[in-house]
Amino acid sequence: MVNSSVTLIEVSFQRGLHLPELDLWLDPWDGKPQAFVSHAHADHFARHESALCSEVTASLIHQRFRLAESRIEAVPFQVPIVRDGFRLKLLPAGHICGSAMLHVTRLKDNASLLYTGDFKTRRGRTAEPVNFLAADTLIMETTFGLPTFTFPNPLEVDAHILRFVHDAFADGETPVLVGYSLGKAQEALAFLTENNIPALLHPTVAAMTVACRGAGFEMLPEPVEFRGYAPAGHVVIVPPNAIRSKLMRGLKSKRTAMLTGWAQQPGSKYRYRVDEVIPLSDHADYPGLMECVTRVRPKKILTVHGFAREFAADLRTKGHNAWCAMGGDQLELSIAQIAQRIGSTTGPRLVRAICPLADFSDLCRLVGETNSRVAKTEFLASYLRGLEEDEDLQLAAVWLTGNALPRRAGQRAVAGALGAPDRGPAGGFVGAVKFALQGVQKRVQKRVHGKFRPS
Ligand SMILES: [Zn+2]
């Protein structure tokens, strides 16, 4: 039950979310003494001294990242544990197998907090169904936090996959489904198995499938590894980074489909360079995010990942006390107004200095951690639109394109850090910066355009 007059549990943000009263970090990207690891995706894991997670995630991070068992504290779902005057409970998040949300209650006054980690409301085949619990503070992921991201009915998505597979078979081609090696790949495998369609798995997908089976997901079939040849009637499942690998190049007459929530963005199949995009996502869509807010009934909401600022702003127009956890809500509010709000009792209690460098490094991290060029562009566009001074925009452009560093090495380093290593020296990324700038006012675009032109 949400308490109406309670002092909210304190949350701070410094290269990750932190609960100072418990000294517990939530999915931080650097190793910490104590951290909650919501799931076994690489962008949510670091080598912590003590990692609190679900039993399945414990098994996956032990197998995937070789973290010693002595540093992992595995807690079953729904079983409360008490620590330093707080009750902690893990709830299924529905994102991938083992993914968990963390519910925290301060015992002295029942103040509560729910951290979702990555989650989805659609029921997956290989993830425990999501289970929300009411909380005073909600920290939620907002990858798809725009109303345009409303995914089709799951049955339509299933039909789309079957149509793609059978069309390829009919044309004598091998259908290749592209999805993350942990999560999406097993969803695809489970679906194909239900439909008696045999699948060959890229070695990294096979390894993750073995790990999921080892963690108790035995409904997944024994993986059969793809070795460069697929007999007729077989589907190949590969991760996005392997789609143009040497192993895949050996497969002639193939047809590729990317499984992603970004499928709904116009032109996404050209950006992913695949034949088709199918909107199968492991994240909540916009209605799913709203469902989370409705079910949790929070007094305060902090948003992380993706369209965090936009979703928080949207929630504020609906009367919620919602803020982007990384700050940067100055898209609408002046810095002075934010400072005033931080000091007031009605505004966000988030303890965070307003720091342009932190915003810039957060942007780089977000861009670097997604493989989606569409997502990279959206993050950039959102960031660049928020820069009010021409001077700031010029500075950002110079650093983002690597021009601030000695030419070649600098560009390569920036390209690598931002996840564009396969596109030549920052070429794809420079392109994305230019593309993002299309959303920026013409006046500014004109003045800084020269800075983006790769020579
Ligand atoms: Zn994830």
Residues whose N, C-alpha, C, O or C-beta is under 5 A from the ligand:
A	BS01	ZN	H41 D118
